[in-house]
Every structure is written in C-alpha cells, then in structure tokens.
Amino acid sequence: MTAVSGVVSYSRDDGGARRCLPQRVMIYSHDTFGLGHLRRACAIANALVNDDPAVSVLIVSGSPVIGNYEFGPGVDYVRIPGVVKQPDGDYRSLNLNLDLDEAVALRADIITRTAETFRPGLFIVDKEPAGFRGEVLPALELLRRRGAKCVLGIRDVLDDPTALRAEWERKGVIDVLSRQYDEIWIYGLPQVHEPLAGLGLAPEAARRIVYTGYLRRELPRESRLSRYPDITHDPFVLVTTGGGGDGEDVIDWVISAYETQDAPDIPALIVFGPFINRERRDGFMARIAAIPRLDAIGFDAKIEVLIDRAAGVVAMGGYNTFCELLSFDKRALIVPRTRPRLEQHIRAVAAEQIGLVRMLSEEGGVRDPARMAAAIRALPHQRRPSEIVIPGLLDGLDVVKDRLASLRDEEQHSRSAPIQAAE
C-alpha cells in the first residue's frame, strides 16, 4: 500500500487479494429518467442502516436530484454523470459535452473504481441486469472475483412479458442473470404479477428468485420550514405523477375535471414533479389560479407527508407511489400510462382486481372530464387497502434485511476459501 499526496492507493497485486467486507452494501441505480429507481434505493439503504448501525450503504446513481433526499447515518452516494432520454427514444449526456459512448465509458469507470475501493460484501443492482448500456458489468465481474454477493433487485412489474423478453434478448442480459447474480429479489408478490415468468429462465436461475413483498415506507420527519398550501389544512385530494416527466396528461385531466360545472367539492393539491416541461407547468398554473379548489407545488422530496395527510390520492401508479399508498393505507385512484411501457397498467389492473385501488383509463383515447370528476368525488368513500388481507404484502424491507444477514453469514463461513486474484 502506498500513499501519494494524501490519497491511499493499492497496487494491483494487493488489490486483487483484498476481500470484500460483508458490512458494506453498494446499490447501483442508473436513473436515466424519473425518480422511481432512486427512491427505491433510498428506502432500502435507510432500512438497512436503521436495522444495523454497523452497516454502510453507498448508492451509485445518475439522478440529478439525489442530493435532495435525506439519508440516515451510514448512507452516502456517488453521483455519476447523468444521461437523459430524448423524444426520439435515444439518449444523450445530460450536462457534459460528451458523446454517449464517452459518457457511458466514464460512468462505467467510476462505478468500477468505486466498487474496487469501497469493497462491498453485497452489491444490489436495480432493474437493469447489465446496467445502462452494460456499464455495470465490469463492477459485477470484479466484485464476484473478490467474493461479494451480487443481487438483481426488480420491481413487481417491468413490462408486458412479450415486450420484456424481446428487450432483454436484444440486450443479451438474460444470460447475465444466470452468470452474474446470486439472487434475484422481486419487490412484490406473485399474486399481483410474476415479472420474469415469460423469460424462459433456466431452472437454476429461477430457483434464485425471492419474492420479498412490497417495500414499506415510513413517514419522514417533517421539516419545520415546510409550508404547505392552505387547502391541505382540511380534507383534500393529492394528485402526484412522480417525477412529472410523463404525467402531463393526468394533470390536464384532473384540472379539466375541476373546470366542469359538476366539479368535485373536495379540494385537490397537484404536485408537478421536478421533470415536468416548464411551458406545460406554466400553462397548468394559469388554469389552476382560476380555480379556488385547486393549488399546486413543484416538488417535495418528502411527499410521504402529503400522502399521509390526504383523504385520497390520484396517481399514475408507479412502483414507489403504490408502496406508499399501501404503507399509509390510502384510498387511491390510479390513472396509469400505457406508453412506452405497460408496467403501470398491468399493476393497476391487478391491484383493482384484488381490491386495493380503483383505476380510471381513457375511453377510446378520450379523457372525459366528467368521468374524472365523478371518480374524484367517489374517492373518499372507497375501501382502504387494509381492508384487503394479503399475507406478506408489505414485508419487503424485512425480507431484504433478512437476506442481507443470511448472505453475511454465508460470507463468514466462506472466509477460509481461496480468493481469485484480479488479473
């Protein structure tokens, strides 16, 4: 080991023999769009350190808003250069003047060097088995050589099974599941959906699947500086579309419901999200200003507080919002998107059939304001999710903590095994 200018560095021979540490966890979240992956990583990280103060969790993310979130002691993050999806479906570097290949190479190098230095005993990769454009593969290979356990964590629904299989075959990541991952954690229950059922996984890979249940959310500490609009002092409906980048149609539909003569009596607060188009937001604000029973805010990193306060929630039904609705036992109206993925629609249909939520969809491509107004009026009278008893529904974080403890036990029992040196 040598130190240069105050920075500790390791020779290649020394680095190849340094075993990963079981009390360290690294979570990779590519976050090319929206908030879903990041919020799931934050929930898992905070739960792990709250359960065991000896654990350290490092989140590696490309999200430009990761600094807005509150982490417990023992959690930190590394921000890799962002990439963003363009209207034509292609990607570009978010801020740097680099072509996409350079940006991906830079991201991959940061991820790998972070893994090499941090030496996590558990590496959790969120959703994308190979990462964005394969950027996580070098880190996976490095950590497996050093004895780390590698886990793919995925939400309850990814997409239509046929579309998912075609996408993952094109990316060549089905084989990655078999070669690189010790376990596959599905943050849901098979009663709702089996996201990998259509992939034709080899039996040995299928046996590594663990259904955890949904990830329960806790109410964060409310900041003394937080000021919510006056309509939140009495019963109100919360309207949230997550990051907001694809929620403009839902917001427009809700506003149009309050512009009708038969508008709902209960006020509504709209949370735009950080990624909404600025011009559309300004247009919405002009309409909202003319309606006394409507108000809006831009973004709230502690939106759980508003969900908990609300009499009901209108949402698109992304994974994290669904977890929050269950956790805070909220009556919900889900208005799922169907493009570019069917994820939200599949989840909403299954949840409505079980009785956990109600769903409202366009009819023939038409968003009728009267239908939305009627659905919002009925929202405070729906059944709560807690009235439907489903064993293990919100056990996700407990199962994740148990799996971490089990994997750490396996690591301790295998310490005497020889370690393969890095090349």
N, C-alpha and C positions, 0 to 999 in steps of 0.2 A: 504494500500500500504506500502511495506517495501523496504528498500534498503540494500543490502548485498554486501560488497566490491565494492561499487560504481555502482552496477548493480541494476536497479529498477526492482522489481518483484511484482506480484499481487497475492493475494490469490485467490483460486478457486471461492469463492462466489463473490468477487469483479469482477473477470474476466468475470464471466457469465453474468453480467449486463452491461458491457461496450459495448455500441453500436458502430457499425462500422461507419467510417467517410466518407461522400459522396465525399469529395475532394481527396480521396486516391483510387488508382486503382492498383490492383495486376494482373499480367499476368503470367500464367503458360505455359511454353514451354518445353516439355520433351526432345527434341533434342537428340535422341539416334543415329542419323545419319544425316549427311549433314548440310546445312545452312538454309534451307527454313523456318522452324518454327521460328528460331531465328531472321532472317531478317524481317519477317512479324511482330513479336513482337516489334522490334526496330522501325519500321516505324510507328506503331500505337502509341507507347509510346511517341516518339518525336512529333508527330502531336498533341497529347492531351496536352502536357505541353506547346507547342508553342501557342496553342489556348487559354490557361488559365494558367497564371503563378501560380495560387493558387493550381493547381493540382500536386500531387506527384504520380509517377508511379514506381512500384517495379516489376522487371522481375525476375522470378524464373526459372532458366534454368540449364540443364545438359551439355550445349555445352562447349567444352574445349577452344573455340576461342571467347567466348563472350567478353573478355577483349580487343579484337582488334577493337571493334566497338565504334563509337563516339555517346555519348548520350547528349541531351540537359540538361540544368539546370532543376532539378525536376525529373530526371530519374536516377535510380540506379538498381543494380541487386544483387541477391543472387545466388551463384553457388552451385548447389547440386552435389554430386559425380556422375561422368559420368558412363554410361553403353554403350556398343558397341555391334553391331550385328556381329556375327561370320559367316563364309562362310556356315555353316550348317543351318543357319537361327535362331539359338539360340542366347542368349545374355550372356554377362559376364560383371563383373565390369571392368571399363576402367583402373583405376590406383590402386585402393585399393585391398589388398589381402583378399577380402571377397567373400563368395559365393553370388549368385544373390539374394537370399531371404534376406540376411542380408543387401545387398546394397539397395534393394527396401525399406526395413523397415527403414533404415537410411534416405533415400530420403523423404519418407512419413512423418517422424517425423520432418525433417527440414521444409518441406512445411507447415505442420500444425502449427508448432510453429511460423513460420514467419507470417502466416495469423492471428494467435492469437494476436501477438504483434503489427503488422502493422495496423490491423483493417480496411481493405479496404472496401469502400462502394460498389465497383464494382470489381468482380473477373471474369476475362476473361480466359477461358481455351482453349488452342489452339488444335484443331483437335480431340484429344482423350477424349471422354466424361468422362471416369474414370481415365484418366492419364495412365502412363505406369504401367501395371500390377495392376491397381486400386489404385495407390499411392496418387491420389488427392482426393479420396472420403472422407477421414476424414476432410480435409480442407473445402470441399464443405459443409458437414453437419454442421461443426462448424460455418461457415460464414452465412449460411442460418438461423441458430438459432439466430444469432446476427443481423439479418435484412439486410445483404448485398444482392445486386442483383448479380446473377450468370448467366454468358453468355457463351455459347459454340460458339467459332469462328472457322469456317472452310473455306478452300479454295473452289474455284469454282468446282473442280473435285477431288474426293477422289480415286475412282477406278471404275472398271466395276460394275454396280449396283448389279448383282448377287453375285459377289465375296464379295462386301462390306456387303451385308446383311448377308451372311454366316459368315463373320468375326465378325460382331457386335453381331450377335446372339450367337456365340460361347463365346464371351467376356461378354455377358449379359449386354451390355451397351445401348440397345435400350430403356429399361425401365428407365435407368438413365436419358435419355433425358427428359422424362415426369416428373420425380420426382424432379430433382435437378436444372433444368435450367429455368430461367425466360424468356430468349430469345435465339434464335439460329441465329447468324449472318453468312450469306454466303457471302464471299468476292468476289462476281461475279454477273453475270446476268443470268436469266433463259434462255435467247436467246442462250447462249453458252452451259449451262448444268444445270441440276437440280440434285445435288448430292445426295439428300435424297429421291428422288422420288420413288425408289424401296424398301424402308424400311417398307412401310405399317405403317407409324406413326399414332397414334391416332389423331383424329381431333383437340383436344385441343393442342397437341404438334405441329402439322402442322401450327396452327394459330400463333405460336410464331416465325416462320421463317421470317427473314428480309433479303432481298437481298440488299446488300449495293452498289454494283458496285465494280470495281477493285480499289485497293489501289494506288493512285497516288504517284509517287516518285519525290522528289525534288533533285536537283543537290547539293551534299555536297560541303563544302568549300574544295578547292584543296590545299593540303599541299605544302608549299614552298619547302619542301625536296623531294617531289615526282619526280622521274626521270623515264620517260617512254622511251622505245626503240626508236631509230631514225626513224623507219618506221611509227611511229604514227604522225610524222610531216607532212606527206602527206596523201592523202586518203588511208584508209586501212580497212580491214575486221577484226572484233573482233570475236574470237572463244572462247566461255565460256561454261563450263559444270557445273557451280555452285560449289559445294563442291569438285567435281572431283572424288569422290569415285566410281562413276558408269559411268564416262564419257570417259573411255579409248577408246572405240570403235569409238566414234565420233572424237576424236583427231587423232586416227590412220587413219580414213577415210580422214580427211582433209589433213594430211601430205601426204598421198598417192596420193591425187589429185594434189599436188604441185610437186610430183616426176614424173608425167607423162610428155610426150613431149608437150602436149597441156595444160600445166598448166595455171591457171589464171594469168593475168598480175598484178592485184591488190595485194599488199602485205597483209599478214594476221598475226595478233598477237594472240597467243594462251595463255590463262590464265588457268593454270592447276587446281588450287583449292588446298586447304590445305590437302585434304584427299586422294589424288591420291597415288597409290602404288609407292614407291620410285624407285624400279627397272624399272618399266614401264616408269616413268618420265625420268630416266637417258637414257633409250633406245630412247625415243622420242627426247630428247635433242641432241643426237648424229646424228639423222637423220635431225633435224632442222638445225644444224650447217652447213650442206652441201647444204642448200637451201637459197640463198640470200634473197628471198622474204618472208621468214618466220622468226619469232622470238617468244620468249615465256617468260613469267614471272610466278612466283609460285602462288601468291595470292595477291589480292588487296581488302582491306575492303571497299574501295570507288570505286568499279568497275563502279558505275554510271558515273563517269568522263570519263572512256574509252568508255562506251556505247554511251555517248553523242558525243564524238569525232568521232566515227566510221562511215564510209559510209554505213555499213551494219553489221549485226550480224548473226553468225551461233551459234545456241544454242540448247540444248535439250528441252527447253520449259517448265521448271518448273514454278511454280506459280510466284515467285518473278521476275524471268527474264522476264516473259510475261508482268507483270506490268510495268517493266522498259522499255520494247520495246514500249508499248503503251504511257507511260509518255513522253518519249523522241522522239516519232514519228519516230521510226527506221524501216527501211526495214529489214526483218528477214527471215532467212531460218531455220526452226525448224526440227531437227533430233531427234524425240522422242524415248525414250526407251519404251519397251513393257514388261519388266520383272524387278522386281517382280510384278509391278502394271501397269495397262493400263492408269493411270492418264494422263501422258504427251501425249500419243497417242490420247486419247479422246479430250483433249483440242486442240491439233494441228489440228485434223480433223475438228472440229467445227470452229476454227479460220480461217482455209483456206477456208472453205465454205462461211464464211462471207466476206472474202477478206482481213483479217488483216495480214496474213502471208502466206508464202509458206512452204510446207512440203516436206521432202525427206525421204523415207523409204527404207530399204533393199528390194531387189527383190529376193525372194527365198533364203533368208539367205545370199545373196552375196552383199557386199559393193563395187560397181563398181567405181573405181577412176575417170573414165571419166564422169560419171553422177554427181559426186560431183564437179568436175572441171567446168562442164557446169553450174551447179546451182550457184556456186560462181561467175562466170562471169556474170550471169544474175541478181545477187543480187542488184547491184546499180541501176538497171533500173526498179525495182518493184514499185508498188504503195506504198505510205506511209499509215500507219494506219489512219491518219487524213482524208484521202480521203473517208473513210467509216464513215458515220454519224450514231452513235448509242447513243441515249439519255441515260445519266446517266452512260456511260461506265467507267469513272474514278472518280466517286463521292464517292468512298468507305470511304475515311477518313472523308469527310464532314458528311456523314451519321453516322459514328461511333461517331463523336463529338456531333452530334445532339442527338443520342441515349443516350450518357452519360449525357447530360444536362437534357433530359427527365427523366431518371432514378433518377437523383439527385433531381429533382422536386418532384417525387413520394416519395422519402425518406423524404424530408422535410415535406410533407403533412401527413406522417405516424408517425412522431416522438412521437405523443401522444399515440400511440398504445403500449400495454404492451410487454415487451421483455421476451422471454422464457429463463430462466436461463440454463446455461450449467450444465449437470449432473456431 
